[in-house]
Amino acid sequence: MLWLMNECFKLGKIDEAVATFRKVGTKPNEVVIKGLCAEGLLDKSREMLDEVMRYGVGVTPALRESVTEVFKNARKGEEIERLLDTHRPPPTRPPKDRIDSDPLTLQARKERRTRFR
């Protein structure tokens, strides 16, 4: 599938590539988004990036950097940063049982309790 996508991009058949990709039912990926950016189709690449992130697929640092650079060069940096930040996963915390069993955390809690009494 990736080979087909690359060939479509090389031949300038971007719309065909995207339509085929969607028809097959495959989620958009890095190749498609970078290809759209390379062709200057920023609206379509933003749409695909949004779709990828709605599927819950993470954005690799390389893709994030590439897309951000292209959009900044087109003076649309804030737009893409807003999109990327909207779908950024929240920071994760370790499970409560791991916090409770961590000796450093237990010690810190004891110190905090005694300090504020």
VENCOR-V882572 format. One record per residue. N is the residue number from 1. SS is DSSP state (a for helix, b for strand, c for the rest). D_LAST is the distance of its C-alpha to the last C-alpha in Angstrom with 1 decimal. Layout:
BEGIN
N	SS	D_LAST
N	SS	D_LAST
END
This chain:
BEGIN
1	c	65.4
2	a	63.8
3	a	67.3
4	a	68.7
5	a	65.9
6	a	66.5
7	a	70.3
8	a	69.9
9	a	67.7
10	a	70.3
11	c	73.1
12	c	71.2
13	c	71.0
14	a	67.4
15	a	67.8
16	a	69.6
17	a	67.0
18	a	64.2
19	a	66.3
20	a	67.2
21	a	63.6
22	a	62.6
23	a	65.7
24	a	64.9
25	c	61.4
26	c	59.6
27	c	56.4
28	c	56.7
29	c	55.5
30	a	55.1
31	a	58.9
32	a	59.7
33	a	57.0
34	a	57.9
35	a	61.6
36	a	61.1
37	a	59.3
38	a	62.1
39	c	64.6
40	c	62.8
41	c	62.1
42	a	58.5
43	a	58.4
44	a	59.4
45	a	57.1
46	a	54.1
47	a	55.2
48	a	55.4
49	a	52.0
50	a	50.5
51	a	52.3
52	a	51.1
53	a	47.5
54	a	47.9
55	c	49.2
56	c	45.9
57	c	47.5
58	c	45.5
59	c	46.8
60	c	47.3
61	a	46.3
62	a	50.0
63	a	51.0
64	a	48.2
65	a	49.3
66	a	52.9
67	a	52.6
68	a	50.3
69	a	52.8
70	a	55.8
71	a	54.1
72	a	53.0
73	a	56.6
74	c	57.7
75	c	55.2
76	c	53.3
77	a	50.2
78	a	47.8
79	a	49.4
80	a	49.0
81	a	45.5
82	a	44.6
83	a	46.2
84	a	44.6
85	a	41.1
86	a	41.7
87	c	42.2
88	c	39.6
89	c	37.6
90	c	33.9
91	c	31.8
92	c	31.1
93	c	27.9
94	c	28.2
95	c	28.3
96	a	25.0
97	a	26.1
98	a	26.5
99	a	23.0
100	a	21.5
101	a	23.8
102	c	23.3
103	a	21.6
104	a	20.4
105	a	18.7
106	a	17.1
107	a	15.9
108	a	14.6
109	a	12.6
110	a	11.1
111	a	10.3
112	a	8.8
113	a	6.5
114	a	5.5
115	a	5.8
116	c	3.8
117	c	0.0
END
